[in-house]
Amino acid sequence: MKKTEEIAENQKTLASLDKRVEAHKELSGIYGQWIDIVTMQQWTAFHRGITGVLIILGIALVALFFST
């Protein structure tokens, strides 16, 4: 009788651990997607910044050209 209870308890523990492992796998996938999104947003911000700097440099060069 005691052995049967131990087996049942072990099965419950294994089922609980399986659920936790599955949850960790899902979270890992979600965090991976978030990292991809953040990386893309960082690249977009960098690209916009570089574009802004290039526009300002272009305007400065045109102004320098017409001032001479």
C-alpha positions in Angstrom: 0.0 0.0 0.0 2.8 2.4 0.9 4.7 1.6 -2.3 1.6 2.4 -4.3 1.3 5.8 -2.6 4.9 6.5 -3.3 4.5 5.6 -7.0 1.4 7.9 -7.2 3.3 10.7 -5.5 6.2 10.3 -7.9 3.9 10.4 -10.9 2.3 13.6 -9.6 5.8 15.1 -9.1 6.9 14.0 -12.6 3.7 15.5 -14.2 4.3 18.8 -12.3 8.0 18.9 -13.5 6.9 18.2 -17.1 4.5 21.1 -16.9 7.2 23.4 -15.6 9.7 22.3 -18.3 7.1 23.0 -20.9 6.4 26.4 -19.4 10.1 27.2 -19.4 10.3 26.2 -23.1 7.4 28.5 -24.0 8.9 31.4 -22.1 12.3 30.8 -23.8 10.6 31.1 -27.1 8.7 34.2 -26.2 11.9 35.8 -24.8 13.7 35.0 -28.0 10.9 36.7 -30.0 11.2 39.8 -27.7 14.9 39.9 -28.2 14.4 39.9 -31.9 11.9 42.7 -31.7 14.1 44.8 -29.4 17.1 44.3 -31.8 15.0 45.4 -34.7 13.9 48.5 -32.9 17.4 49.3 -31.9 18.5 48.9 -35.6 15.7 51.2 -36.7 16.6 53.9 -34.2 20.2 53.7 -35.2 19.3 53.9 -38.9 17.1 56.9 -38.3 19.8 58.6 -36.3 22.4 58.1 -39.1 19.9 59.3 -41.7 19.3 62.5 -39.6 23.0 63.1 -39.3 23.5 62.6 -43.1 20.7 65.0 -43.8 22.2 67.7 -41.6 25.6 67.2 -43.2 24.1 67.5 -46.6 22.4 70.7 -45.7 25.6 72.0 -44.2 27.5 71.1 -47.4 24.9 72.9 -49.6 25.0 75.9 -47.3 28.8 75.9 -47.5 28.7 75.6 -51.3 26.3 78.6 -51.7 28.2 80.7 -49.2 31.4 80.7 -51.1 
